[in-house]
């Protein structure tokens, strides 16, 4: 006669998975409940040149004060990406150096 299958005891090791599913549910509910307006964009201007002028701090050279002010918010994202990429590169170099020396 076959025996009944034994269930895995529910323990603390399931907690990270439950938290991840809960966080996904919260984010999904927030996105689905949000109302987004029409996309606006930047008509007839170059965002790249606006970011460049914002990086060097030349609002007069940007031609339009509105372009300069609207592209300053992109700088935070660019700097955060640069810091994250630098940290990843440092980690990769440290790992490669450790492997080269033979340390595990």
GULUM-643922 format. One record per residue: residue number from 0; x, y, z of N, C-alpha, C, CB in turn. Coordinates in Angstrom, 1 decimal, always signed. Atoms other than C-alpha are relative to their C-alpha. Glycine has a CB too. Example, Ala and Ser with C-alpha at 12.3 -4.5 7.8 and 13.67 -1.06 7.14 Angstrom:
2
+-----+--------+--------+--------+--------+--------+--------+--------+--------+--------+--------+--------+--------+
:  nr :   n_c1 :   n_c2 :   n_c3 :  ca_c1 :  ca_c2 :  ca_c3 :   c_c1 :   c_c2 :   c_c3 :  cb_c1 :  cb_c2 :  cb_c3 :
+-----+--------+--------+--------+--------+--------+--------+--------+--------+--------+--------+--------+--------+
:   0 :   +0.9 :   -1.2 :   +0.0 :  +12.3 :   -4.5 :   +7.8 :   +0.9 :   +1.2 :   +0.0 :   -1.0 :   +0.0 :   +1.2 :
:   1 :   -0.9 :   -1.1 :   +0.0 :  +13.7 :   -1.1 :   +7.1 :   -0.8 :   +1.1 :   +0.8 :   +0.4 :   +0.5 :   -1.4 :
+-----+--------+--------+--------+--------+--------+--------+--------+--------+--------+--------+--------+--------+
//
This chain:
104
+-----+--------+--------+--------+--------+--------+--------+--------+--------+--------+--------+--------+--------+
:  nr :   n_c1 :   n_c2 :   n_c3 :  ca_c1 :  ca_c2 :  ca_c3 :   c_c1 :   c_c2 :   c_c3 :  cb_c1 :  cb_c2 :  cb_c3 :
+-----+--------+--------+--------+--------+--------+--------+--------+--------+--------+--------+--------+--------+
:   0 :   +0.8 :   -1.2 :   +0.0 :   +0.0 :   +0.0 :   +0.0 :   +0.9 :   +1.2 :   +0.0 :   -1.0 :   +0.0 :   +1.2 :
:   1 :   -0.8 :   -1.3 :   +0.0 :   +1.3 :   +3.5 :   -0.8 :   -0.4 :   +0.9 :   +1.1 :   -0.3 :   +0.7 :   -1.4 :
:   2 :   +0.3 :   -0.9 :   -1.1 :   +1.6 :   +6.1 :   +1.8 :   -0.3 :   +1.4 :   -0.5 :   +1.3 :   +0.1 :   +0.9 :
:   3 :   +0.4 :   -1.3 :   +0.4 :   +0.3 :   +9.6 :   +1.7 :   +1.3 :   +0.9 :   -0.2 :   -1.0 :   +0.7 :   +1.0 :
:   4 :   -1.1 :   -0.9 :   +0.1 :   +2.7 :  +12.2 :   +0.4 :   +0.1 :   +1.0 :   +1.2 :   +0.0 :   +0.8 :   -1.3 :
:   5 :   -0.2 :   -0.9 :   -1.1 :   +4.2 :  +14.3 :   +3.1 :   +0.2 :   +1.4 :   -0.5 :   +1.2 :   -0.4 :   +0.9 :
:   6 :   -0.1 :   -1.4 :   +0.3 :   +3.8 :  +18.0 :   +2.9 :   +1.3 :   +0.6 :   +0.6 :   -1.2 :   +0.8 :   +0.4 :
:   7 :   -1.2 :   -0.6 :   -0.5 :   +6.8 :  +20.2 :   +3.4 :   -0.5 :   +0.9 :   +1.2 :   +0.8 :   +0.9 :   -1.1 :
:   8 :   +0.4 :   -0.8 :   -1.1 :   +6.5 :  +21.9 :   +6.8 :   +0.2 :   +1.5 :   -0.3 :   +0.7 :   -0.4 :   +1.3 :
:   9 :   -0.1 :   -1.4 :   +0.3 :   +5.8 :  +25.6 :   +6.5 :   +0.9 :   +0.6 :   +1.1 :   -1.4 :   +0.7 :   -0.1 :
:  10 :   -1.0 :   -0.6 :   -0.9 :   +8.7 :  +27.5 :   +8.1 :   +0.3 :   +1.4 :   -0.4 :   +1.2 :   -0.9 :   +0.1 :
:  11 :   -0.4 :   -1.3 :   +0.3 :  +10.5 :  +30.7 :   +8.1 :   +0.7 :   +0.2 :   -1.3 :   +1.0 :   +0.4 :   +1.1 :
:  12 :   -0.7 :   -0.2 :   +1.2 :  +12.3 :  +30.0 :   +4.9 :   -1.0 :   +0.4 :   -1.1 :   +0.6 :   -1.3 :   -0.4 :
:  13 :   +1.0 :   -0.5 :   +1.0 :   +9.0 :  +30.8 :   +3.0 :   -0.2 :   +1.5 :   +0.1 :   -1.3 :   -0.7 :   +0.2 :
:  14 :   +0.3 :   -1.4 :   -0.3 :   +8.9 :  +34.3 :   +4.5 :   +0.5 :   +1.0 :   -1.2 :   +0.7 :   +0.4 :   +1.3 :
:  15 :   -0.4 :   -0.9 :   +1.1 :  +11.1 :  +36.0 :   +1.7 :   -0.9 :   -0.1 :   -1.2 :   +1.4 :   -0.3 :   -0.4 :
:  16 :   +0.9 :   +0.2 :   +1.2 :   +8.8 :  +34.5 :   -1.0 :   -1.3 :   +0.7 :   +0.2 :   -0.2 :   -1.5 :   -0.3 :
:  17 :   +1.3 :   -0.7 :   -0.4 :   +5.7 :  +35.7 :   +0.8 :   +0.1 :   +1.5 :   -0.1 :   -0.5 :   -0.5 :   +1.4 :
:  18 :   -0.2 :   -1.5 :   +0.0 :   +7.1 :  +39.2 :   +1.2 :   +0.1 :   +0.4 :   -1.5 :   +1.3 :   +0.3 :   +0.7 :
:  19 :   -0.2 :   -0.3 :   +1.4 :   +8.1 :  +39.2 :   -2.5 :   -1.4 :   +0.0 :   -0.8 :   +1.0 :   -0.9 :   -0.7 :
:  20 :   +1.3 :   +0.0 :   +0.6 :   +4.6 :  +38.2 :   -3.6 :   -0.9 :   +1.1 :   +0.5 :   -0.7 :   -1.4 :   +0.3 :
:  21 :   +0.8 :   -1.2 :   -0.5 :   +3.0 :  +40.8 :   -1.3 :   +0.5 :   +1.3 :   -0.6 :   +0.2 :   +0.0 :   +1.5 :
:  22 :   -0.5 :   -1.2 :   +0.6 :   +5.3 :  +43.5 :   -2.6 :   -0.4 :   +0.1 :   -1.5 :   +1.5 :   +0.1 :   +0.1 :
:  23 :   +0.5 :   +0.0 :   +1.4 :   +4.4 :  +42.5 :   -6.2 :   -1.4 :   +0.4 :   -0.1 :   +0.3 :   -1.3 :   -0.7 :
:  24 :   +1.5 :   -0.3 :   -0.1 :   +0.7 :  +42.7 :   -5.3 :   -0.2 :   +1.5 :   +0.3 :   -0.7 :   -0.8 :   +1.0 :
:  25 :   +0.2 :   -1.5 :   -0.3 :   +1.1 :  +46.2 :   -3.8 :   +0.4 :   +0.8 :   -1.2 :   +0.9 :   +0.4 :   +1.2 :
:  26 :   -0.5 :   -0.8 :   +1.2 :   +3.1 :  +47.5 :   -6.8 :   -1.0 :   -0.1 :   -1.1 :   +1.4 :   -0.4 :   -0.5 :
:  27 :   +1.0 :   +0.2 :   +1.1 :   +0.6 :  +45.9 :   -9.3 :   -1.3 :   +0.8 :   +0.3 :   -0.3 :   -1.5 :   -0.1 :
:  28 :   +1.2 :   -0.7 :   -0.3 :   -2.4 :  +47.4 :   -7.4 :   +0.2 :   +1.5 :   -0.2 :   -0.4 :   -0.3 :   +1.4 :
:  29 :   -0.3 :   -1.4 :   +0.1 :   -0.7 :  +50.8 :   -7.3 :   +0.0 :   +0.5 :   -1.5 :   +1.3 :   +0.4 :   +0.7 :
:  30 :   -0.1 :   -0.3 :   +1.4 :   +0.1 :  +50.8 :  -11.0 :   -1.4 :   -0.1 :   -0.7 :   +1.0 :   -0.9 :   -0.7 :
:  31 :   +1.3 :   +0.2 :   +0.6 :   -3.4 :  +49.5 :  -12.0 :   -1.0 :   +1.1 :   +0.4 :   -0.5 :   -1.4 :   +0.2 :
:  32 :   +1.0 :   -1.0 :   -0.5 :   -5.2 :  +52.0 :   -9.8 :   +0.4 :   +1.5 :   -0.4 :   -0.1 :   +0.0 :   +1.5 :
:  33 :   -0.5 :   -1.3 :   +0.3 :   -3.1 :  +55.0 :  -11.0 :   -0.6 :   +0.5 :   -1.3 :   +1.5 :   +0.0 :   -0.1 :
:  34 :   +0.4 :   -0.6 :   +1.3 :   -4.3 :  +57.4 :  -13.7 :   +1.1 :   +0.8 :   -0.6 :   -1.3 :   +0.9 :   +0.3 :
:  35 :   -1.1 :   -0.7 :   +0.7 :   -1.8 :  +58.5 :  -16.2 :   -0.5 :   +0.9 :   -1.0 :   +1.0 :   -1.0 :   -0.5 :
:  36 :   +0.5 :   -0.9 :   +1.0 :   -2.3 :  +61.5 :  -18.3 :   +0.7 :   -0.3 :   -1.4 :   +0.3 :   +1.5 :   +0.4 :
:  37 :   -0.6 :   +0.2 :   +1.3 :   -1.3 :  +61.8 :  -22.0 :   +1.5 :   +0.4 :   +0.1 :   -0.7 :   +0.9 :   -1.0 :
:  38 :   -1.4 :   -0.3 :   +0.1 :   +2.4 :  +61.8 :  -22.8 :   +0.2 :   +1.3 :   -0.5 :   +0.7 :   -1.1 :   -0.8 :
:  39 :   -0.2 :   -1.4 :   +0.4 :   +3.7 :  +65.3 :  -23.1 :   +1.3 :   +0.1 :   -0.9 :   +0.1 :   +0.9 :   +1.2 :
:  40 :   -1.3 :   +0.0 :   +0.7 :   +7.4 :  +65.0 :  -24.2 :   +0.5 :   +1.5 :   -0.1 :   -0.3 :   -0.5 :   -1.4 :
:  41 :   -0.6 :   -1.3 :   +0.2 :   +9.5 :  +67.9 :  -25.4 :   -0.1 :   +0.3 :   -1.5 :   +1.5 :   +0.0 :   +0.5 :
:  42 :   +0.1 :   -0.3 :   +1.4 :   +8.3 :  +69.3 :  -28.7 :   +1.1 :   +1.0 :   -0.5 :   -1.4 :   +0.5 :   -0.3 :
:  43 :   -0.9 :   -0.9 :   +0.8 :  +10.8 :  +70.9 :  -31.1 :   +1.3 :   +0.4 :   +0.8 :   -0.7 :   +1.2 :   -0.4 :
:  44 :   -1.3 :   -0.3 :   -0.7 :  +13.8 :  +70.7 :  -28.7 :   +0.8 :   -1.3 :   +0.1 :   -0.3 :   +0.6 :   +1.4 :
:  45 :   -0.9 :   +1.2 :   -0.1 :  +16.8 :  +68.4 :  -28.3 :   +0.2 :   -0.2 :   +1.5 :   +1.3 :   +0.2 :   -0.7 :
:  46 :   -0.2 :   +0.3 :   -1.4 :  +16.7 :  +66.7 :  -24.9 :   +1.5 :   -0.2 :   +0.3 :   -0.8 :   -1.2 :   +0.4 :
:  47 :   -1.4 :   +0.3 :   -0.2 :  +20.3 :  +65.6 :  -25.3 :   +0.8 :   +1.3 :   +0.2 :   +0.6 :   -0.8 :   -1.2 :
:  48 :   -0.7 :   -1.3 :   -0.2 :  +21.6 :  +69.2 :  -25.8 :   -0.4 :   +0.7 :   +1.3 :   -0.3 :   +0.9 :   -1.2 :
:  49 :   +0.5 :   -0.6 :   -1.3 :  +19.4 :  +70.3 :  -22.8 :   +0.7 :   -0.6 :   +1.1 :   -1.5 :   -0.2 :   +0.1 :
:  50 :   -0.7 :   +0.7 :   -1.1 :  +21.0 :  +67.6 :  -20.6 :   +1.5 :   +0.5 :   +0.0 :   -0.1 :   -1.5 :   -0.2 :
:  51 :   -1.4 :   -0.5 :   +0.0 :  +24.5 :  +68.7 :  -21.8 :   +0.1 :   +1.4 :   +0.6 :   +0.4 :   +0.0 :   -1.5 :
:  52 :   -0.1 :   -1.4 :   -0.5 :  +23.8 :  +72.4 :  -21.0 :   -0.3 :   -0.1 :   +1.5 :   -1.0 :   +0.9 :   -0.7 :
:  53 :   +0.2 :   +0.1 :   -1.4 :  +22.4 :  +71.3 :  -17.6 :   +1.2 :   -0.5 :   +0.7 :   -1.2 :   -0.9 :   +0.3 :
:  54 :   -1.2 :   +0.5 :   -0.6 :  +25.6 :  +69.3 :  -16.9 :   +1.0 :   +1.0 :   +0.2 :   +0.5 :   -1.2 :   -0.9 :
:  55 :   -1.0 :   -1.0 :   -0.1 :  +27.8 :  +72.2 :  -17.6 :   -0.5 :   +1.3 :   +0.7 :   +0.6 :   +0.4 :   -1.4 :
:  56 :   +0.5 :   -1.1 :   -0.7 :  +25.5 :  +74.7 :  -15.9 :   -0.1 :   +1.3 :   -0.8 :   +0.8 :   +0.3 :   +1.2 :
:  57 :   +0.2 :   -1.1 :   +0.9 :  +24.8 :  +77.0 :  -18.8 :   -1.4 :   +0.2 :   -0.5 :   +0.9 :   -0.1 :   -1.3 :
:  58 :   +1.4 :   -0.1 :   +0.5 :  +21.1 :  +77.9 :  -18.9 :   -0.1 :   +1.0 :   -1.1 :   -0.8 :   +0.5 :   +1.2 :
:  59 :   +0.1 :   -0.9 :   +1.1 :  +21.8 :  +80.8 :  -21.2 :   +0.3 :   -0.6 :   -1.4 :   +0.9 :   +1.2 :   +0.2 :
:  60 :   -0.4 :   +0.6 :   +1.2 :  +23.4 :  +78.6 :  -23.8 :   -1.0 :   -1.0 :   -0.5 :   +1.3 :   -0.7 :   +0.2 :
:  61 :   +1.1 :   +1.0 :   +0.4 :  +20.4 :  +76.2 :  -23.8 :   -1.0 :   +0.7 :   -0.9 :   -0.6 :   -0.5 :   +1.3 :
:  62 :   +0.9 :   -0.7 :   +0.8 :  +18.4 :  +78.9 :  -25.5 :   -1.4 :   +0.2 :   +0.6 :   -0.2 :   -0.8 :   -1.3 :
:  63 :   +1.3 :   -0.1 :   -0.6 :  +15.3 :  +78.2 :  -23.5 :   +0.1 :   -0.4 :   +1.5 :   -1.1 :   -0.9 :   -0.7 :
:  64 :   -0.1 :   +0.2 :   -1.4 :  +15.1 :  +78.5 :  -19.7 :   -0.9 :   -1.3 :   +0.3 :   -0.5 :   +1.2 :   +0.8 :
:  65 :   +0.9 :   +1.2 :   -0.2 :  +12.2 :  +75.9 :  -19.8 :   +0.7 :   -1.3 :   -0.3 :   -1.3 :   +0.1 :   -0.7 :
:  66 :   -0.7 :   +1.2 :   +0.4 :  +14.4 :  +73.4 :  -21.6 :   +1.1 :   -0.3 :   +1.1 :   +0.7 :   +0.2 :   -1.4 :
:  67 :   -1.0 :   +0.2 :   -1.0 :  +17.2 :  +73.9 :  -19.0 :   -0.6 :   -0.6 :   +1.2 :   +0.7 :   +1.3 :   +0.3 :
:  68 :   +0.6 :   +0.5 :   -1.2 :  +14.8 :  +73.4 :  -16.1 :   -0.6 :   -1.4 :   -0.1 :   -1.1 :   +1.0 :   +0.5 :
:  69 :   +0.7 :   +1.3 :   +0.2 :  +13.0 :  +70.4 :  -17.6 :   +1.0 :   -1.1 :   -0.1 :   -0.9 :   +0.1 :   -1.2 :
:  70 :   -1.0 :   +1.1 :   +0.2 :  +16.2 :  +68.5 :  -18.3 :   +0.9 :   -0.1 :   +1.3 :   +0.9 :   +0.3 :   -1.2 :
:  71 :   -0.8 :   +0.1 :   -1.2 :  +17.8 :  +69.1 :  -14.9 :   -0.4 :   -1.3 :   +0.8 :   -0.1 :   +1.2 :   +0.9 :
:  72 :   +0.5 :   +1.2 :   -0.7 :  +15.7 :  +66.2 :  -13.5 :   +0.7 :   -1.2 :   -0.5 :   -1.5 :   -0.1 :   +0.0 :
:  73 :   -0.7 :   +1.2 :   +0.6 :  +17.5 :  +63.8 :  -15.9 :   +1.3 :   -0.2 :   +0.6 :   +0.1 :   +0.2 :   -1.5 :
:  74 :   -1.4 :   +0.1 :   -0.5 :  +20.8 :  +64.6 :  -14.2 :   +0.0 :   -1.0 :   +1.2 :   +0.5 :   +1.4 :   +0.4 :
:  75 :   +0.0 :   +0.9 :   -1.2 :  +19.8 :  +62.7 :  -11.0 :   +0.0 :   -1.4 :   -0.5 :   -1.2 :   +0.3 :   +0.9 :
:  76 :   +0.0 :   +1.4 :   +0.5 :  +19.0 :  +59.6 :  -13.0 :   +1.4 :   -0.4 :   -0.6 :   -1.1 :   -0.1 :   -1.1 :
:  77 :   -1.3 :   +0.3 :   +0.6 :  +22.3 :  +59.9 :  -15.0 :   +1.1 :   -0.2 :   +1.1 :   +0.4 :   +1.1 :   -0.9 :
:  78 :   -1.0 :   +0.2 :   -1.1 :  +24.3 :  +60.3 :  -11.8 :   -0.2 :   -1.3 :   +0.7 :   +0.0 :   +1.2 :   +0.9 :
:  79 :   +0.3 :   +1.3 :   -0.7 :  +22.6 :  +57.4 :  -10.1 :   +0.5 :   -1.2 :   -0.8 :   -1.4 :   -0.1 :   +0.4 :
:  80 :   -0.4 :   +1.1 :   +0.9 :  +23.2 :  +55.2 :  -13.1 :   +1.6 :   -0.1 :   +0.0 :   -0.5 :   +0.2 :   -1.4 :
:  81 :   -1.5 :   +0.0 :   +0.0 :  +26.9 :  +56.3 :  -13.2 :   +0.6 :   -0.6 :   +1.3 :   +0.5 :   +1.4 :   -0.2 :
:  82 :   -0.5 :   +0.6 :   -1.3 :  +27.4 :  +55.4 :   -9.5 :   -0.3 :   -1.5 :   +0.0 :   -0.7 :   +0.7 :   +1.2 :
:  83 :   +0.3 :   +1.5 :   +0.0 :  +25.7 :  +52.0 :   -9.9 :   +0.9 :   -0.7 :   -1.0 :   -1.5 :   -0.2 :   -0.4 :
:  84 :   -0.9 :   +0.6 :   +1.0 :  +27.8 :  +51.2 :  -13.0 :   +1.4 :   +0.0 :   +0.6 :   +0.0 :   +0.7 :   -1.3 :
:  85 :   -1.4 :   -0.1 :   -0.6 :  +31.0 :  +52.3 :  -11.2 :   +0.1 :   -1.1 :   +1.1 :   +0.2 :   +1.4 :   +0.6 :
:  86 :   +0.0 :   +1.1 :   -1.0 :  +30.1 :  +50.0 :   -8.2 :   +0.1 :   -1.4 :   -0.6 :   -1.2 :   +0.2 :   +0.9 :
:  87 :   -0.1 :   +1.3 :   +0.7 :  +29.5 :  +47.1 :  -10.6 :   +1.4 :   -0.2 :   -0.6 :   -1.1 :   -0.1 :   -1.1 :
:  88 :   -1.3 :   +0.2 :   +0.6 :  +32.8 :  +47.7 :  -12.3 :   +1.0 :   -0.3 :   +1.1 :   +0.4 :   +1.3 :   -0.8 :
:  89 :   -0.9 :   +0.3 :   -1.1 :  +34.6 :  +47.9 :   -9.0 :   -0.1 :   -1.4 :   +0.6 :   -0.2 :   +1.0 :   +1.2 :
:  90 :   +0.3 :   +1.3 :   -0.4 :  +33.0 :  +44.7 :   -7.9 :   +0.6 :   -1.1 :   -0.9 :   -1.5 :   -0.3 :   +0.2 :
:  91 :   -0.6 :   +1.0 :   +1.0 :  +34.0 :  +42.9 :  -11.1 :   +1.5 :   +0.0 :   +0.0 :   -0.5 :   +0.4 :   -1.4 :
:  92 :   -1.5 :   +0.0 :   -0.1 :  +37.6 :  +44.1 :  -10.8 :   +0.5 :   -0.7 :   +1.2 :   +0.4 :   +1.5 :   -0.1 :
:  93 :   -0.4 :   +0.6 :   -1.3 :  +37.8 :  +43.0 :   -7.2 :   -0.2 :   -1.5 :   -0.2 :   -0.8 :   +0.5 :   +1.1 :
:  94 :   +0.2 :   +1.4 :   +0.2 :  +36.4 :  +39.6 :   -8.2 :   +1.0 :   -0.6 :   -0.9 :   -1.4 :   -0.3 :   -0.5 :
:  95 :   -1.1 :   +0.5 :   +0.9 :  +38.8 :  +39.2 :  -11.1 :   +1.3 :   +0.0 :   +0.6 :   +0.0 :   +0.9 :   -1.3 :
:  96 :   -1.3 :   +0.0 :   -0.6 :  +41.7 :  +40.2 :   -9.0 :   +0.1 :   -1.1 :   +1.0 :   +0.2 :   +1.3 :   +0.8 :
:  97 :   +0.0 :   +1.1 :   -1.0 :  +40.7 :  +37.7 :   -6.3 :   +0.2 :   -1.4 :   -0.7 :   -1.3 :   +0.0 :   +0.8 :
:  98 :   -0.1 :   +1.3 :   +0.7 :  +40.4 :  +34.9 :   -8.9 :   +1.4 :   -0.1 :   -0.6 :   -1.0 :   +0.0 :   -1.2 :
:  99 :   -1.4 :   +0.0 :   +0.5 :  +43.8 :  +35.9 :  -10.4 :   +1.0 :   -0.4 :   +1.0 :   +0.3 :   +1.4 :   -0.6 :
: 100 :   -0.9 :   +0.3 :   -1.1 :  +45.5 :  +35.6 :   -7.1 :   -0.1 :   -1.4 :   +0.5 :   -0.1 :   +1.0 :   +1.2 :
: 101 :   +0.3 :   +1.3 :   -0.4 :  +44.0 :  +32.2 :   -6.5 :   -0.7 :   -0.2 :   +1.3 :   +1.3 :   -0.7 :   +0.1 :
: 102 :   +0.9 :   +0.0 :   -1.3 :  +41.9 :  +33.1 :   -3.4 :   -1.4 :   -0.4 :   -0.4 :   +0.1 :   +1.3 :   +0.7 :
: 103 :   +1.4 :   +0.4 :   +0.3 :  +38.5 :  +31.5 :   -3.3 :   -0.9 :   +0.7 :   +0.9 :   -0.2 :   -1.5 :   +0.2 :
+-----+--------+--------+--------+--------+--------+--------+--------+--------+--------+--------+--------+--------+
//
